[in-house]
Amino acid sequence: MAAVNFITTISFIIFSALLINIPPTSSIILPNKCRSYCGNITIDYPFSLQDGCGHPGYRDLLFCVNDVLMFHISSGSYRVLEIDYAYNSLTLHEPHMSTCDTMVLGSQGNGFALDDRRSPYFNPTSDNVFLLIGCSATSPLFQGFPGKHLPCRNVSGMGCEEYYGCPAWSLVGRKRAGSTVYRSGPPECCAVGFESIKEINLTKLDCEGYSSAYSLAPLRIGGPGEWAYGIRVKYSVQGSDEFCRACEATGGTCGYGSDGVRQLCMCGTTNTTSNCDSASKSSSGRSWPPAKSLTGFVLFMSMWMAINHS
């Protein structure tokens, strides 16, 4: 009997130690199976390259082609130069965009336009200027939208008056019409903010080309030769993002279901519509964790062996 008591006591100690060392779900750090990379750019929530990962409003948006990250929307594909998660912004490059050194004409550029599905999530930043080049006198830019005259203007200190001084401008032999546009005809360049027209479509606007630049504030830039050319886009997750924060706080990864709408929290081998703590509590009512099952088996075998050898 002494042997039985001894083995039973040892088994109880092992059982207790295992229970003490099982951490609560919220302290378990599960690997983020959705985070990935394309070249030197980190892909993290709300973006993803994998189906079921990220926010459902961002699915089928990013593609990695030969380590080059591409952003695809209704107006075309753009190379992603940077994703700034701290400021919720992307910086995009479009090969048919004019700069201070190169002028691209012939209405080849993508411009920037969003369909109804994407428009709630993206918008070029307020310090991003679009310089529309060679637009016709019948362009909606000069006719209004409708009945409202749309003026060309500077955006964040960037505008056409400075852009006229770029080398590319003189190389293509464009004239420099003054700002008295509505008396002498339209200017060769019209600078607008995206919020003014909600779409940069060269065909609809009847323009030959465009450029886009964004402010590098608080840096003071000397002129258009030092502007940052590209499209800076602000992104946002619509509504409250408490679901994802609660999911990540409990060790989960944010994703969405097969319907492409419902958000899910991925907790290792379990997906839940709440968070990993809730999923753990729910599963604990149905079955024992593996550690508890193993301990119970060891305890049973120890007692059985003790009884049969006593």
ABEGO torsion letter per residue (X at the ends): XAAAAAAAAAAAAAAAAAAAABBBAAABBBBBAABBBBEABBBBOABBABBGBEBAAABGABBBBGGBBBBBBAAEBBBBABBBAAAGBBBBBBAABBBAABBBBGGABAEBBBBAAAAAABBBBAABBBBBBGBBAABAAAAEOBGBBBBBBBBGGBBAAAAAABAAAAAAGBBBBBABAAAAEBBABBBBBAAAAGBBBAAAAGBABBBBBBBAOABBBABAAABBBEBBBBBBBBEBAAAAAAAAAAGBBBBBBAAGABBBBBBEABBBABBAAAAAAAAAAABBBAAAAAAAAAAAAAAAAAAAAX
